[in-house]
Amino acid sequence: MQAWGLRMASILLGRVRSGAEPLTDGKGVNDTYVGLVDVEGFGTTRAYIKDLSPLQLSNELLAAVLALRVGLPVPRPILAIANSKDLAAKHGPQAMGETLVFASTDEGAQSAMLMIKGGQLEHPRLQEMLSVWPAIHSAVAFDCWIANGDRHHGNLLLKDGGIFLVDHSHAFTGSAWNAASLAKDPAVRNKLAISIRATINDDPMFQSFMNKVDQCQSLIAAVDLSKEFLAAHTNGLTNADDLTALLSYLTNRRAKISALVAAELGRPRLT
């Protein structure tokens, strides 16, 4: 670990053991494996391991740290080292025959895509589950804040009526953002908000939902972004100028969350 200059923060640090197997559901766009990771200070855990580009790795780490900070249910994130003898990783940062990869703890949950076969976010069963999920307001606000347009039924994990949010490699407007693209403030649709629009079908329900989104916006506004960027180990994974632009982008976007959510729900607020 010392070779990478990493220190423990919100992100766990680990090393991939040999024997990880490719995830074979055929639905992912990234190289994903299931295997064991030795985590510093916590022992060995079963985890999902993703071989990502440096920017996508940075996206996953930062989104996980921010989600944890605002109390959202996400598997514990792990920044892991994979030796080329143990895992044929090829996309992440490399040094001395080893690659940095993103891993997340296996929470024993199952993808909504597999549990509700053939369904999308708009599937009636999934809509019903989302509408009564206590964290739905926070999740919608969070996806709006981090400009995550890639939320779909494949990155919601279901367990005992609860839901985990996973797969944020395309957050912050996408998997190839930079300072110049963020400056254009591209429109990003909030698929989670759109999917539950039909379940918020009268003014009292809308006002109740938005009151909770307002509370989430206040919570997000209190996040010390500079501190969280450091906790996510994004330095060295992303260009410094791009990180500065992202920090500014997320800082400014906080004040827009409620208005953006209301618009996605089809009931723009009067200002």
N, C-alpha and C positions, 0 to 999 in steps of 0.2 A: 504493500500500500504506500509506503513512504516514497517509492520511486515516482508516484503520481502527485505527491504533495497534497494529499487529501486529508481533511479532518472531519470528524463526526459532527453532523448538524441534524437538520430534519431528514436528510437523506442518509439511509444506512449505507455502509460500505461493505463490499463483499468480494468473494472470488468464486467463479463458476467451477464446479466440480466436473470431472469427466463423466460422460454418459448422458448428457442432455439430448433429448430427442426432438426432432422438428415437430411443430404443431401441424397436424395433418387434416384440419377441417377444410383447407383449401380456400378460405375466405379472406385471409389477411393479405395485405399488400407488402408487408415487411417480413424479413426473415425472423420468425419467432420460434422459440424452443421452450420445452418444459424440462426442468431439471432441478438439481440441488445447488444451492449457493451457500457457502460458508460466510456468515455475516459476522463482522467484528463485534464482539461483545454480546452476541445473541445466539450463537451456535449455528446449526445448519437448518435451512428452511427450503421447502419446495417453492419454486418460483417460476414465473413466466419470464423468459429472457428474450429481449429484442435487440437485434443487430441493426443499428440505425446510423444514419449520417450524423456528423457532429451537430448540425443545426437541429435535426429531429431529436437527437439525444438531449440537447439543451431544452427544447420545447417540453419534452416529457418531464425532465427534472424540475423545471420552473413551474409548470402547471401543477405538478404533484405537491410541491411546497406551498403554492398559493392555495390549493384546495384544502390541504391540511390546516393551513392558517385560518381559514374561514369555517372550519369544522365540517367539511364535506366528506362523505364516505368514499375513500379511495384506498386500494391496497397500499401497504407500505412500500415506498419507492427505494430501490437499491441501485447504487452506482457500482457496478461490478467489473472486475478484471477477468478476462477470459484468455487463457493461454492457448496458442494456436494448436497445441497438442490435445486440448480438451474440447475446443469448440472452433469450428471453421468460420469465425467472424471475419468480415471483410469490409464493413462500411464505416465503423467507428474509428476514433483516434487510435493510432497504433504506435507502439514503442517496444523495442527489444522482444519481438515475437508475441506481444500481448495486445489485446484490444479492449477498450472501454465499451461496455454494453449497458443497456438499461434493463433492470429486472424489477419485478413487483411480486410481492408475496401472494401465494396461492391461498385465497380466502375460502376455498371450497364452494365457490359460487359458480353458476353456469351462465353462459352467454344467453341473452334474450333471443338471439338469432337461432340458437339451437333449441331452446325451450318452447319458443313459439314459432315453429317452422313455417316458412312461407310468409311470415308477417313482417311488416315494417313498423316504424314508430307509430304509424296511424292505425295499427291493428287494434280492434276494439278491446281485446284482453289487456294489451300492453297500455293502452290509453287509460283503462280503468286503474291499473296498478300505479301508473304515474300520477293520476289525479289524486290518489289518497296517500301517496308517499310523502311523509312529513318534510323531506328535504327538497321537494320539487321546486319550491320558490327559490331556494338557495342555488340549486343546480341551474335553473334557467338564468338567474342573475349572473352566476359564475361564467357560464358559456358565453353570455353577452359580453362580460368584462374582458375575457381572454380572446374574444373574437374567434370562437371555435365553431366553424361551419361544418364540422365533420362528425357531429354527434349522430349516431344511428343505432339500430337495435343490436349491432354487433359489438358495440363498446359500452353496453349496459350489462352488468353482471347481476343476476338475481339469486337471492338466498333468503329463505324463510321470510318472505315478504319485504325484505330490504333490497336495496339497489346500490351497487358500487359503480362509480364512474371510472372508466379506463380509456387508454389510447388517446393521448393528447399530442401526438407527434405532428399533427396538422393544426395546432392551435396558433394563436397570434397571427391570424389571417391566412396561414398555410404553412407548407413545409419548406418554402424557399424565400421567406420574407427577408427584407433588408431595410436599411434606413430609408432608402428612396421609395420603396413600395409602401412603407408605413406612412410616409409623408402624404401619400395620395388618399389615405384613409378609405381603403376599399370597403364597399358594402359586404357584410358577412351575415348571412341568414342564420337565425337561431332556430335550428330544426326542432329542438326540444320544445320551445314555446309554440311553434307552429303545430306540433303534433298534439298538443293538449288544448288548442284553441276551441275545438268543438265542445269540450267539457266545461268551459267557462261561458255559459250561455245566457247570463243575465247580468244586469248592472251590480247588484249586491255581491255576486260571486266575483265579478271583476274587481270591484273595490277591495274586497277582502284579500284577494290574491295580490293586488298591487300594494296594499298596505304592508304585506310581508316582504314583497320585493324591495320596498322602500327601506325596511329594516335591514335587509341584506346589503343594500347599497351603502347604508351608514356603516355597517360592519366592514365592508370592503374599503371604504374611505379611510378607515383607521389603520390599515395595513401599512407597515413600514417597508415600502418596496425595495429600497436600497439594501436593507438587512436581508430580505428574502432572496434577492438576487445573489447575494453572497452565500446564503445557506444552500442554494441550489447548485453551487459549483459551476455556474455558467461561464465564469471567466476562463478563457483558454479554449472553450468550445465554440464561441461565437465572437465575431469581430467586435472590438471594444466600441467602435462608433455605432454599430448596429444595436448593441446592448443599451447604449445611452439613449438611442432613439426609441427602443422598446420600452424602456423605463418611462420616458416622457409620454409615449402613446398610452400606456396603461394608466399612468397618473391622470391624464386628461380624460380618458374614457370612463373613469369611475363616476363622474358626475352625470353621465349620459345613460347609465344603466336602466333606470326606471322608464325613461322615455322610449328607449329602444325596445324594451320588453313590451310596453303597452302597444307600440306600433305593430310588433309581430303578432300580438294577440288580436289585432284588427280593431283596436279601440284607442287610437292616438289620444294622448292627454292634451287638454287645452293648457296653454302656458300664458 
